[in-house]
Amino acid sequence: MADYGPIWREPGPGDETGVRREARLKAGYWCFQLPHGYKSHKTKEHGKLMLRHEPVASQIQEAIEGYAPARKDISEKTSRFVASSPAPAATSL
């Protein structure tokens, strides 16, 4: 019978970090690098919270919202192109 002792290991600090990160994500907190336009604010109750960093956040929001209508036009054009192009011939093996 094989000895599995060397393969198994005790959980280490890295495993605990992953468990804690997963718990924070499930609780609704952000655990990664902050997106552009946000800054962190430390509180006693919740630890670090994500807050908007004005005026950068407003500029980014305006740029994204301005792009949204154009995105719809692009997707419609792509859909029409795919629908109008002939389907590739099925190849037999």
Order of alpha helices (4+ residues) and beta strands (2+ residues): alpha-beta-beta-alpha
